[in-house]
Amino acid sequence: MKRILIFIFITIASQHLKAQVKVHKDMRTKNWNLIGLRYEKQVEPLKWASIFPPELMALNNKIIELPGYIYPTKVGSKFSEFLLSIVPIESCPFCGTGDIPSMVEVKMASPLPFTEKPIKIQGKFIINNSGDNRSEFFLLAAKIVK
């Protein structure tokens, strides 16, 4: 009887461990922290606008490096355009609780193959503060940093 209880306990414990979410590498850097300063403010009833603090605006039109994970926006195996996030795609930032981390729309100088591993890229950082429906952050002419 004791062996059966131990077996049941081990089986339940192993199933619980399988269900655990993988812990990913923390991708936060000074640049990601600055991007995270963007916030929304109500400017009229039912109308909100993004606010970009001066520290963040200082990055506008500058060449910066960002580590992160690829989020494809189209089907394929190589991508010249994708979203970059500090959270891996398997952790789905749109699922669960808490804030959705900022994402940067990337336009690569040349396509790169998809990987689930983190990458580090460098490019011209653009803040889109026009209020249109495009991304608020772009990294243009980006290249892989080795």
DOGUZA-330420 format. One record per atom (N, C-alpha, C): residue in three letters; atom name; x, y, z. Coordinates in nm, 3 decimals. Layout:
N
+-------+---------+---------+---------+---------+
! vexmi ! lumdren !       X !       Y !       Z !
+-------+---------+---------+---------+---------+
!   ALA !      CA !       X !       Y !       Z !
...
+-------+---------+---------+---------+---------+
***
This chain:
146
+-------+---------+---------+---------+---------+
! vexmi ! lumdren !       X !       Y !       Z !
+-------+---------+---------+---------+---------+
!   MET !       N !   0.083 !  -0.120 !   0.000 !
!   MET !      CA !   0.000 !   0.000 !   0.000 !
!   MET !       C !   0.086 !   0.126 !   0.000 !
!   LYS !       N !   0.195 !   0.124 !   0.078 !
!   LYS !      CA !   0.284 !   0.238 !   0.088 !
!   LYS !       C !   0.349 !   0.266 !  -0.049 !
!   ARG !       N !   0.385 !   0.160 !  -0.121 !
!   ARG !      CA !   0.446 !   0.176 !  -0.254 !
!   ARG !       C !   0.347 !   0.237 !  -0.353 !
!   ILE !       N !   0.223 !   0.198 !  -0.343 !
!   ILE !      CA !   0.121 !   0.252 !  -0.434 !
!   ILE !       C !   0.103 !   0.401 !  -0.408 !
!   LEU !       N !   0.097 !   0.443 !  -0.284 !
!   LEU !      CA !   0.084 !   0.586 !  -0.250 !
!   LEU !       C !   0.204 !   0.666 !  -0.299 !
!   ILE !       N !   0.324 !   0.610 !  -0.282 !
!   ILE !      CA !   0.444 !   0.678 !  -0.330 !
!   ILE !       C !   0.439 !   0.692 !  -0.482 !
!   PHE !       N !   0.398 !   0.586 !  -0.552 !
!   PHE !      CA !   0.387 !   0.589 !  -0.697 !
!   PHE !       C !   0.288 !   0.697 !  -0.743 !
!   ILE !       N !   0.172 !   0.703 !  -0.677 !
!   ILE !      CA !   0.071 !   0.802 !  -0.712 !
!   ILE !       C !   0.124 !   0.943 !  -0.687 !
!   PHE !       N !   0.191 !   0.963 !  -0.576 !
!   PHE !      CA !   0.249 !   1.094 !  -0.545 !
!   PHE !       C !   0.350 !   1.136 !  -0.651 !
!   ILE !       N !   0.440 !   1.047 !  -0.689 !
!   ILE !      CA !   0.542 !   1.077 !  -0.790 !
!   ILE !       C !   0.477 !   1.107 !  -0.925 !
!   THR !       N !   0.375 !   1.032 !  -0.961 !
!   THR !      CA !   0.305 !   1.054 !  -1.087 !
!   THR !       C !   0.240 !   1.192 !  -1.089 !
!   ILE !       N !   0.171 !   1.228 !  -0.984 !
!   ILE !      CA !   0.106 !   1.360 !  -0.977 !
!   ILE !       C !   0.211 !   1.471 !  -0.977 !
!   ALA !       N !   0.317 !   1.455 !  -0.903 !
!   ALA !      CA !   0.423 !   1.556 !  -0.898 !
!   ALA !       C !   0.488 !   1.575 !  -1.034 !
!   SER !       N !   0.514 !   1.466 !  -1.107 !
!   SER !      CA !   0.578 !   1.479 !  -1.237 !
!   SER !       C !   0.485 !   1.547 !  -1.337 !
!   GLN !       N !   0.355 !   1.523 !  -1.330 !
!   GLN !      CA !   0.260 !   1.590 !  -1.418 !
!   GLN !       C !   0.256 !   1.739 !  -1.388 !
!   HIS !       N !   0.264 !   1.774 !  -1.261 !
!   HIS !      CA !   0.266 !   1.915 !  -1.222 !
!   HIS !       C !   0.390 !   1.983 !  -1.276 !
!   LEU !       N !   0.504 !   1.919 !  -1.270 !
!   LEU !      CA !   0.629 !   1.977 !  -1.319 !
!   LEU !       C !   0.627 !   1.996 !  -1.470 !
!   LYS !       N !   0.563 !   1.905 !  -1.543 !
!   LYS !      CA !   0.552 !   1.918 !  -1.688 !
!   LYS !       C !   0.473 !   2.042 !  -1.726 !
!   ALA !       N !   0.377 !   2.079 !  -1.645 !
!   ALA !      CA !   0.289 !   2.192 !  -1.675 !
!   ALA !       C !   0.354 !   2.327 !  -1.646 !
!   GLN !       N !   0.470 !   2.327 !  -1.584 !
!   GLN !      CA !   0.536 !   2.452 !  -1.551 !
!   GLN !       C !   0.584 !   2.524 !  -1.677 !
!   VAL !       N !   0.571 !   2.655 !  -1.681 !
!   VAL !      CA !   0.618 !   2.736 !  -1.792 !
!   VAL !       C !   0.770 !   2.748 !  -1.782 !
!   LYS !       N !   0.835 !   2.736 !  -1.897 !
!   LYS !      CA !   0.980 !   2.751 !  -1.898 !
!   LYS !       C !   1.018 !   2.894 !  -1.859 !
!   VAL !       N !   1.118 !   2.907 !  -1.779 !
!   VAL !      CA !   1.167 !   3.039 !  -1.742 !
!   VAL !       C !   1.261 !   3.085 !  -1.853 !
!   HIS !       N !   1.240 !   3.207 !  -1.900 !
!   HIS !      CA !   1.323 !   3.256 !  -2.009 !
!   HIS !       C !   1.426 !   3.356 !  -1.958 !
!   LYS !       N !   1.525 !   3.379 !  -2.040 !
!   LYS !      CA !   1.632 !   3.473 !  -2.008 !
!   LYS !       C !   1.574 !   3.615 !  -2.004 !
!   ASP !       N !   1.613 !   3.691 !  -1.904 !
!   ASP !      CA !   1.567 !   3.829 !  -1.891 !
!   ASP !       C !   1.634 !   3.913 !  -1.998 !
!   MET !       N !   1.556 !   3.971 !  -2.088 !
!   MET !      CA !   1.607 !   4.049 !  -2.201 !
!   MET !       C !   1.613 !   4.199 !  -2.172 !
!   ARG !       N !   1.574 !   4.240 !  -2.053 !
!   ARG !      CA !   1.571 !   4.384 !  -2.024 !
!   ARG !       C !   1.711 !   4.444 !  -2.029 !
!   THR !       N !   1.720 !   4.553 !  -2.102 !
!   THR !      CA !   1.844 !   4.631 !  -2.109 !
!   THR !       C !   1.806 !   4.777 !  -2.086 !
!   LYS !       N !   1.904 !   4.863 !  -2.086 !
!   LYS !      CA !   1.876 !   5.006 !  -2.067 !
!   LYS !       C !   1.778 !   5.054 !  -2.176 !
!   ASN !       N !   1.800 !   5.012 !  -2.301 !
!   ASN !      CA !   1.712 !   5.055 !  -2.409 !
!   ASN !       C !   1.570 !   5.003 !  -2.392 !
!   TRP !       N !   1.555 !   4.875 !  -2.353 !
!   TRP !      CA !   1.420 !   4.821 !  -2.329 !
!   TRP !       C !   1.354 !   4.895 !  -2.212 !
!   ASN !       N !   1.430 !   4.928 !  -2.110 !
!   ASN !      CA !   1.373 !   5.001 !  -1.997 !
!   ASN !       C !   1.324 !   5.139 !  -2.040 !
!   LEU !       N !   1.399 !   5.204 !  -2.130 !
!   LEU !      CA !   1.355 !   5.334 !  -2.180 !
!   LEU !       C !   1.228 !   5.320 !  -2.264 !
!   ILE !       N !   1.221 !   5.217 !  -2.348 !
!   ILE !      CA !   1.101 !   5.192 !  -2.429 !
!   ILE !       C !   0.981 !   5.170 !  -2.337 !
!   GLY !       N !   1.004 !   5.104 !  -2.225 !
!   GLY !      CA !   0.897 !   5.077 !  -2.129 !
!   GLY !       C !   0.844 !   5.201 !  -2.058 !
!   LEU !       N !   0.909 !   5.316 !  -2.076 !
!   LEU !      CA !   0.861 !   5.440 !  -2.014 !
!   LEU !       C !   0.737 !   5.497 !  -2.083 !
!   ARG !       N !   0.709 !   5.452 !  -2.206 !
!   ARG !      CA !   0.590 !   5.500 !  -2.277 !
!   ARG !       C !   0.466 !   5.465 !  -2.195 !
!   TYR !       N !   0.375 !   5.559 !  -2.187 !
!   TYR !      CA !   0.250 !   5.533 !  -2.116 !
!   TYR !       C !   0.137 !   5.602 !  -2.189 !
!   GLU !       N !   0.015 !   5.570 !  -2.152 !
!   GLU !      CA !  -0.102 !   5.631 !  -2.215 !
!   GLU !       C !  -0.169 !   5.728 !  -2.119 !
!   LYS !       N !  -0.222 !   5.835 !  -2.176 !
!   LYS !      CA !  -0.289 !   5.938 !  -2.096 !
!   LYS !       C !  -0.419 !   5.974 !  -2.167 !
!   GLN !       N !  -0.524 !   5.990 !  -2.088 !
!   GLN !      CA !  -0.653 !   6.030 !  -2.145 !
!   GLN !       C !  -0.645 !   6.178 !  -2.180 !
!   VAL !       N !  -0.670 !   6.210 !  -2.309 !
!   VAL !      CA !  -0.662 !   6.349 !  -2.355 !
!   VAL !       C !  -0.801 !   6.410 !  -2.373 !
!   GLU !       N !  -0.900 !   6.325 !  -2.391 !
!   GLU !      CA !  -1.041 !   6.366 !  -2.401 !
!   GLU !       C !  -1.123 !   6.249 !  -2.351 !
!   PRO !       N !  -1.250 !   6.271 !  -2.324 !
!   PRO !      CA !  -1.333 !   6.155 !  -2.288 !
!   PRO !       C !  -1.327 !   6.051 !  -2.401 !
!   LEU !       N !  -1.300 !   5.928 !  -2.365 !
!   LEU !      CA !  -1.290 !   5.815 !  -2.457 !
!   LEU !       C !  -1.175 !   5.826 !  -2.557 !
!   LYS !       N !  -1.079 !   5.913 !  -2.535 !
!   LYS !      CA !  -0.964 !   5.925 !  -2.625 !
!   LYS !       C !  -0.835 !   5.925 !  -2.543 !
!   TRP !       N !  -0.746 !   5.833 !  -2.581 !
!   TRP !      CA !  -0.619 !   5.818 !  -2.512 !
!   TRP !       C !  -0.506 !   5.843 !  -2.610 !
!   ALA !       N !  -0.395 !   5.892 !  -2.560 !
!   ALA !      CA !  -0.277 !   5.915 !  -2.644 !
!   ALA !       C !  -0.154 !   5.860 !  -2.574 !
!   SER !       N !  -0.060 !   5.813 !  -2.654 !
!   SER !      CA !   0.068 !   5.765 !  -2.599 !
!   SER !       C !   0.156 !   5.884 !  -2.563 !
!   ILE !       N !   0.219 !   5.873 !  -2.449 !
!   ILE !      CA !   0.312 !   5.976 !  -2.403 !
!   ILE !       C !   0.452 !   5.917 !  -2.404 !
!   PHE !       N !   0.544 !   5.989 !  -2.466 !
!   PHE !      CA !   0.683 !   5.945 !  -2.477 !
!   PHE !       C !   0.769 !   6.042 !  -2.397 !
!   PRO !       N !   0.814 !   6.003 !  -2.278 !
!   PRO !      CA !   0.895 !   6.092 !  -2.195 !
!   PRO !       C !   1.024 !   6.134 !  -2.266 !
!   PRO !       N !   1.084 !   6.246 !  -2.225 !
!   PRO !      CA !   1.205 !   6.298 !  -2.290 !
!   PRO !       C !   1.319 !   6.195 !  -2.296 !
!   GLU !       N !   1.334 !   6.114 !  -2.191 !
!   GLU !      CA !   1.442 !   6.013 !  -2.191 !
!   GLU !       C !   1.424 !   5.915 !  -2.306 !
!   LEU !       N !   1.298 !   5.880 !  -2.335 !
!   LEU !      CA !   1.269 !   5.790 !  -2.446 !
!   LEU !       C !   1.285 !   5.863 !  -2.579 !
!   MET !       N !   1.237 !   5.984 !  -2.589 !
!   MET !      CA !   1.249 !   6.061 !  -2.714 !
!   MET !       C !   1.395 !   6.083 !  -2.752 !
!   ALA !       N !   1.484 !   6.080 !  -2.655 !
!   ALA !      CA !   1.627 !   6.097 !  -2.684 !
!   ALA !       C !   1.680 !   5.983 !  -2.771 !
!   LEU !       N !   1.614 !   5.867 !  -2.771 !
!   LEU !      CA !   1.656 !   5.754 !  -2.855 !
!   LEU !       C !   1.608 !   5.768 !  -3.000 !
!   ASN !       N !   1.511 !   5.855 !  -3.025 !
!   ASN !      CA !   1.453 !   5.868 !  -3.158 !
!   ASN !       C !   1.559 !   5.902 !  -3.262 !
!   ASN !       N !   1.559 !   5.828 !  -3.373 !
!   ASN !      CA !   1.654 !   5.846 !  -3.484 !
!   ASN !       C !   1.798 !   5.810 !  -3.448 !
!   LYS !       N !   1.816 !   5.736 !  -3.341 !
!   LYS !      CA !   1.951 !   5.693 !  -3.301 !
!   LYS !       C !   1.969 !   5.545 !  -3.335 !
!   ILE !       N !   2.094 !   5.503 !  -3.356 !
!   ILE !      CA !   2.126 !   5.362 !  -3.375 !
!   ILE !       C !   2.137 !   5.299 !  -3.237 !
!   ILE !       N !   2.056 !   5.195 !  -3.214 !
!   ILE !      CA !   2.058 !   5.127 !  -3.084 !
!   ILE !       C !   2.064 !   4.976 !  -3.104 !
!   GLU !       N !   2.096 !   4.905 !  -2.996 !
!   GLU !      CA !   2.093 !   4.759 !  -2.994 !
!   GLU !       C !   1.978 !   4.713 !  -2.906 !
!   LEU !       N !   1.912 !   4.606 !  -2.951 !
!   LEU !      CA !   1.805 !   4.546 !  -2.871 !
!   LEU !       C !   1.815 !   4.394 !  -2.879 !
!   PRO !       N !   1.820 !   4.327 !  -2.765 !
!   PRO !      CA !   1.807 !   4.181 !  -2.766 !
!   PRO !       C !   1.659 !   4.146 !  -2.759 !
!   GLY !       N !   1.624 !   4.028 !  -2.803 !
!   GLY !      CA !   1.485 !   3.987 !  -2.792 !
!   GLY !       C !   1.455 !   3.863 !  -2.872 !
!   TYR !       N !   1.325 !   3.836 !  -2.882 !
!   TYR !      CA !   1.274 !   3.718 !  -2.950 !
!   TYR !       C !   1.192 !   3.760 !  -3.072 !
!   ILE !       N !   1.202 !   3.682 !  -3.179 !
!   ILE !      CA !   1.130 !   3.708 !  -3.303 !
!   ILE !       C !   0.984 !   3.667 !  -3.291 !
!   TYR !       N !   0.895 !   3.756 !  -3.332 !
!   TYR !      CA !   0.753 !   3.728 !  -3.347 !
!   TYR !       C !   0.719 !   3.752 !  -3.495 !
!   PRO !       N !   0.711 !   3.645 !  -3.574 !
!   PRO !      CA !   0.681 !   3.664 !  -3.716 !
!   PRO !       C !   0.543 !   3.727 !  -3.736 !
!   THR !       N !   0.532 !   3.807 !  -3.840 !
!   THR !      CA !   0.404 !   3.868 !  -3.874 !
!   THR !       C !   0.348 !   3.807 !  -4.003 !
!   LYS !       N !   0.429 !   3.723 !  -4.068 !
!   LYS !      CA !   0.388 !   3.653 !  -4.190 !
!   LYS !       C !   0.439 !   3.510 !  -4.183 !
!   VAL !       N !   0.385 !   3.425 !  -4.267 !
!   VAL !      CA !   0.429 !   3.286 !  -4.274 !
!   VAL !       C !   0.559 !   3.279 !  -4.353 !
!   GLY !       N !   0.651 !   3.196 !  -4.307 !
!   GLY !      CA !   0.777 !   3.176 !  -4.378 !
!   GLY !       C !   0.883 !   3.119 !  -4.287 !
!   SER !       N !   1.002 !   3.102 !  -4.342 !
!   SER !      CA !   1.113 !   3.051 !  -4.262 !
!   SER !       C !   1.222 !   3.156 !  -4.245 !
!   LYS !       N !   1.222 !   3.258 !  -4.332 !
!   LYS !      CA !   1.314 !   3.371 !  -4.320 !
!   LYS !       C !   1.231 !   3.499 !  -4.318 !
!   PHE !       N !   1.279 !   3.595 !  -4.239 !
!   PHE !      CA !   1.200 !   3.717 !  -4.221 !
!   PHE !       C !   1.286 !   3.841 !  -4.233 !
!   SER !       N !   1.233 !   3.940 !  -4.305 !
!   SER !      CA !   1.297 !   4.071 !  -4.308 !
!   SER !       C !   1.214 !   4.171 !  -4.227 !
!   GLU !       N !   1.090 !   4.131 !  -4.193 !
!   GLU !      CA !   1.004 !   4.213 !  -4.108 !
!   GLU !       C !   0.941 !   4.124 !  -4.002 !
!   PHE !       N !   0.945 !   4.169 !  -3.877 !
!   PHE !      CA !   0.887 !   4.094 !  -3.766 !
!   PHE !       C !   0.877 !   4.186 !  -3.646 !
!   LEU !       N !   0.816 !   4.138 !  -3.539 !
!   LEU !      CA !   0.812 !   4.211 !  -3.413 !
!   LEU !       C !   0.919 !   4.152 !  -3.321 !
!   LEU !       N !   0.978 !   4.235 !  -3.239 !
!   LEU !      CA !   1.078 !   4.193 !  -3.141 !
!   LEU !       C !   1.023 !   4.217 !  -3.002 !
!   SER !       N !   1.035 !   4.116 !  -2.916 !
!   SER !      CA !   0.983 !   4.126 !  -2.780 !
!   SER !       C !   1.086 !   4.072 !  -2.681 !
!   ILE !       N !   1.074 !   4.115 !  -2.556 !
!   ILE !      CA !   1.162 !   4.061 !  -2.452 !
!   ILE !       C !   1.110 !   3.929 !  -2.397 !
!   VAL !       N !   0.990 !   3.888 !  -2.441 !
!   VAL !      CA !   0.928 !   3.765 !  -2.395 !
!   VAL !       C !   0.925 !   3.666 !  -2.512 !
!   PRO !       N !   0.968 !   3.540 !  -2.491 !
!   PRO !      CA !   0.965 !   3.444 !  -2.601 !
!   PRO !       C !   0.823 !   3.414 !  -2.647 !
!   ILE !       N !   0.808 !   3.378 !  -2.773 !
!   ILE !      CA !   0.677 !   3.354 !  -2.832 !
!   ILE !       C !   0.602 !   3.244 !  -2.758 !
!   GLU !       N !   0.675 !   3.147 !  -2.704 !
!   GLU !      CA !   0.608 !   3.037 !  -2.631 !
!   GLU !       C !   0.545 !   3.085 !  -2.501 !
!   SER !       N !   0.585 !   3.201 !  -2.452 !
!   SER !      CA !   0.525 !   3.256 !  -2.330 !
!   SER !       C !   0.408 !   3.348 !  -2.361 !
!   CYS !       N !   0.382 !   3.375 !  -2.486 !
!   CYS !      CA !   0.268 !   3.454 !  -2.533 !
!   CYS !       C !   0.238 !   3.573 !  -2.440 !
!   PRO !       N !   0.290 !   3.691 !  -2.471 !
!   PRO !      CA !   0.264 !   3.806 !  -2.385 !
!   PRO !       C !   0.118 !   3.850 !  -2.384 !
!   PHE !       N !   0.038 !   3.802 !  -2.479 !
!   PHE !      CA !  -0.103 !   3.838 !  -2.483 !
!   PHE !       C !  -0.187 !   3.746 !  -2.396 !
!   CYS !       N !  -0.126 !   3.637 !  -2.347 !
!   CYS !      CA !  -0.196 !   3.541 !  -2.262 !
!   CYS !       C !  -0.163 !   3.571 !  -2.116 !
!   GLY !       N !  -0.244 !   3.527 !  -2.027 !
!   GLY !      CA !  -0.213 !   3.543 !  -1.885 !
!   GLY !       C !  -0.244 !   3.681 !  -1.834 !
!   THR !       N !  -0.174 !   3.719 !  -1.727 !
!   THR !      CA !  -0.203 !   3.845 !  -1.661 !
!   THR !       C !  -0.086 !   3.941 !  -1.673 !
!   GLY !       N !  -0.108 !   4.063 !  -1.633 !
!   GLY !      CA !  -0.002 !   4.163 !  -1.633 !
!   GLY !       C !  -0.003 !   4.243 !  -1.762 !
!   ASP !       N !   0.088 !   4.337 !  -1.769 !
!   ASP !      CA !   0.099 !   4.422 !  -1.886 !
!   ASP !       C !   0.160 !   4.346 !  -2.003 !
!   ILE !       N !   0.119 !   4.385 !  -2.123 !
!   ILE !      CA !   0.181 !   4.332 !  -2.243 !
!   ILE !       C !   0.310 !   4.410 !  -2.262 !
!   PRO !       N !   0.424 !   4.341 !  -2.272 !
!   PRO !      CA !   0.549 !   4.415 !  -2.288 !
!   PRO !       C !   0.553 !   4.487 !  -2.422 !
!   SER !       N !   0.627 !   4.595 !  -2.428 !
!   SER !      CA !   0.643 !   4.669 !  -2.553 !
!   SER !       C !   0.704 !   4.580 !  -2.659 !
!   MET !       N !   0.663 !   4.602 !  -2.782 !
!   MET !      CA !   0.721 !   4.532 !  -2.896 !
!   MET !       C !   0.770 !   4.637 !  -2.994 !
!   VAL !       N !   0.873 !   4.600 !  -3.068 !
!   VAL !      CA !   0.931 !   4.689 !  -3.167 !
!   VAL !       C !   0.915 !   4.623 !  -3.303 !
!   GLU !       N !   0.864 !   4.697 !  -3.400 !
!   GLU !      CA !   0.854 !   4.645 !  -3.536 !
!   GLU !       C !   0.991 !   4.659 !  -3.602 !
!   VAL !       N !   1.042 !   4.548 !  -3.652 !
!   VAL !      CA !   1.177 !   4.543 !  -3.708 !
!   VAL !       C !   1.171 !   4.527 !  -3.859 !
!   LYS !       N !   1.255 !   4.603 !  -3.926 !
!   LYS !      CA !   1.276 !   4.587 !  -4.071 !
!   LYS !       C !   1.425 !   4.562 !  -4.088 !
!   MET !       N !   1.459 !   4.436 !  -4.122 !
!   MET !      CA !   1.598 !   4.394 !  -4.134 !
!   MET !       C !   1.659 !   4.443 !  -4.266 !
!   ALA !       N !   1.791 !   4.464 !  -4.265 !
!   ALA !      CA !   1.862 !   4.496 !  -4.388 !
!   ALA !       C !   1.862 !   4.375 !  -4.481 !
!   SER !       N !   1.869 !   4.254 !  -4.424 !
!   SER !      CA !   1.858 !   4.130 !  -4.501 !
!   SER !       C !   1.784 !   4.027 !  -4.416 !
!   PRO !       N !   1.709 !   3.937 !  -4.481 !
!   PRO !      CA !   1.628 !   3.840 !  -4.406 !
!   PRO !       C !   1.712 !   3.749 !  -4.317 !
!   LEU !       N !   1.652 !   3.704 !  -4.208 !
!   LEU !      CA !   1.718 !   3.607 !  -4.121 !
!   LEU !       C !   1.622 !   3.493 !  -4.093 !
!   PRO !       N !   1.676 !   3.373 !  -4.068 !
!   PRO !      CA !   1.589 !   3.259 !  -4.040 !
!   PRO !       C !   1.525 !   3.270 !  -3.902 !
!   PHE !       N !   1.405 !   3.212 !  -3.890 !
!   PHE !      CA !   1.337 !   3.212 !  -3.761 !
!   PHE !       C !   1.415 !   3.128 !  -3.660 !
!   THR !       N !   1.418 !   3.173 !  -3.538 !
!   THR !      CA !   1.476 !   3.098 !  -3.427 !
!   THR !       C !   1.395 !   3.128 !  -3.302 !
!   GLU !       N !   1.385 !   3.028 !  -3.215 !
!   GLU !      CA !   1.318 !   3.048 !  -3.087 !
!   GLU !       C !   1.416 !   3.103 !  -2.984 !
!   LYS !       N !   1.543 !   3.106 !  -3.019 !
!   LYS !      CA !   1.645 !   3.157 !  -2.928 !
!   LYS !       C !   1.650 !   3.310 !  -2.937 !
!   PRO !       N !   1.697 !   3.375 !  -2.832 !
!   PRO !      CA !   1.707 !   3.521 !  -2.837 !
!   PRO !       C !   1.812 !   3.565 !  -2.938 !
!   ILE !       N !   1.787 !   3.680 !  -2.998 !
!   ILE !      CA !   1.881 !   3.742 !  -3.091 !
!   ILE !       C !   1.915 !   3.881 !  -3.040 !
!   LYS !       N !   2.020 !   3.940 !  -3.094 !
!   LYS !      CA !   2.052 !   4.080 !  -3.063 !
!   LYS !       C !   2.069 !   4.150 !  -3.198 !
!   ILE !       N !   1.996 !   4.260 !  -3.216 !
!   ILE !      CA !   2.002 !   4.334 !  -3.341 !
!   ILE !       C !   2.031 !   4.480 !  -3.314 !
!   GLN !       N !   2.078 !   4.545 !  -3.419 !
!   GLN !      CA !   2.112 !   4.687 !  -3.411 !
!   GLN !       C !   2.049 !   4.756 !  -3.532 !
!   GLY !       N !   1.991 !   4.872 !  -3.510 !
!   GLY !      CA !   1.931 !   4.948 !  -3.620 !
!   GLY !       C !   1.891 !   5.087 !  -3.575 !
!   LYS !       N !   1.832 !   5.161 !  -3.668 !
!   LYS !      CA !   1.787 !   5.297 !  -3.640 !
!   LYS !       C !   1.651 !   5.291 !  -3.572 !
!   PHE !       N !   1.643 !   5.344 !  -3.451 !
!   PHE !      CA !   1.522 !   5.342 !  -3.370 !
!   PHE !       C !   1.436 !   5.464 !  -3.405 !
!   ILE !       N !   1.312 !   5.437 !  -3.441 !
!   ILE !      CA !   1.217 !   5.544 !  -3.477 !
!   ILE !       C !   1.095 !   5.534 !  -3.387 !
!   ILE !       N !   1.055 !   5.646 !  -3.331 !
!   ILE !      CA !   0.932 !   5.654 !  -3.251 !
!   ILE !       C !   0.823 !   5.713 !  -3.339 !
!   ASN !       N !   0.714 !   5.640 !  -3.354 !
!   ASN !      CA !   0.600 !   5.687 !  -3.431 !
!   ASN !       C !   0.502 !   5.752 !  -3.334 !
!   ASN !       N !   0.508 !   5.882 !  -3.322 !
!   ASN !      CA !   0.418 !   5.953 !  -3.232 !
!   ASN !       C !   0.308 !   6.027 !  -3.308 !
!   SER !       N !   0.276 !   5.976 !  -3.428 !
!   SER !      CA !   0.174 !   6.039 !  -3.512 !
!   SER !       C !   0.032 !   6.008 !  -3.467 !
!   GLY !       N !   0.015 !   5.902 !  -3.386 !
!   GLY !      CA !  -0.118 !   5.865 !  -3.340 !
!   GLY !       C !  -0.192 !   5.777 !  -3.439 !
!   ASP !       N !  -0.127 !   5.738 !  -3.549 !
!   ASP !      CA !  -0.194 !   5.649 !  -3.645 !
!   ASP !       C !  -0.194 !   5.506 !  -3.591 !
!   ASN !       N !  -0.241 !   5.412 !  -3.669 !
!   ASN !      CA !  -0.257 !   5.275 !  -3.622 !
!   ASN !       C !  -0.135 !   5.186 !  -3.646 !
!   ARG !       N !  -0.025 !   5.243 !  -3.687 !
!   ARG !      CA !   0.096 !   5.163 !  -3.705 !
!   ARG !       C !   0.165 !   5.142 !  -3.570 !
!   SER !       N !   0.271 !   5.063 !  -3.571 !
!   SER !      CA !   0.350 !   5.042 !  -3.449 !
!   SER !       C !   0.402 !   5.175 !  -3.397 !
!   GLU !       N !   0.426 !   5.179 !  -3.267 !
!   GLU !      CA !   0.481 !   5.302 !  -3.208 !
!   GLU !       C !   0.633 !   5.303 !  -3.213 !
!   PHE !       N !   0.693 !   5.185 !  -3.225 !
!   PHE !      CA !   0.839 !   5.175 !  -3.227 !
!   PHE !       C !   0.884 !   5.093 !  -3.347 !
!   PHE !       N !   0.986 !   5.144 !  -3.417 !
!   PHE !      CA !   1.045 !   5.074 !  -3.531 !
!   PHE !       C !   1.196 !   5.066 !  -3.511 !
!   LEU !       N !   1.254 !   4.959 !  -3.562 !
!   LEU !      CA !   1.399 !   4.945 !  -3.573 !
!   LEU !       C !   1.427 !   4.919 !  -3.719 !
!   LEU !       N !   1.484 !   5.017 !  -3.789 !
!   LEU !      CA !   1.501 !   5.010 !  -3.934 !
!   LEU !       C !   1.644 !   4.975 !  -3.974 !
!   ALA !       N !   1.656 !   4.911 !  -4.091 !
!   ALA !      CA !   1.787 !   4.869 !  -4.146 !
!   ALA !       C !   1.865 !   4.790 !  -4.042 !
!   ALA !       N !   1.795 !   4.704 !  -3.971 !
!   ALA !      CA !   1.854 !   4.630 !  -3.860 !
!   ALA !       C !   1.946 !   4.519 !  -3.909 !
!   LYS !       N !   2.049 !   4.491 !  -3.829 !
!   LYS !      CA !   2.145 !   4.386 !  -3.857 !
!   LYS !       C !   2.170 !   4.307 !  -3.730 !
!   ILE !       N !   2.201 !   4.181 !  -3.746 !
!   ILE !      CA !   2.235 !   4.095 !  -3.632 !
!   ILE !       C !   2.366 !   4.141 !  -3.571 !
!   VAL !       N !   2.371 !   4.145 !  -3.439 !
!   VAL !      CA !   2.493 !   4.175 !  -3.365 !
!   VAL !       C !   2.547 !   4.043 !  -3.314 !
!   LYS !       N !   2.670 !   4.015 !  -3.344 !
!   LYS !      CA !   2.730 !   3.886 !  -3.301 !
!   LYS !       C !   2.783 !   3.896 !  -3.161 !
+-------+---------+---------+---------+---------+
***
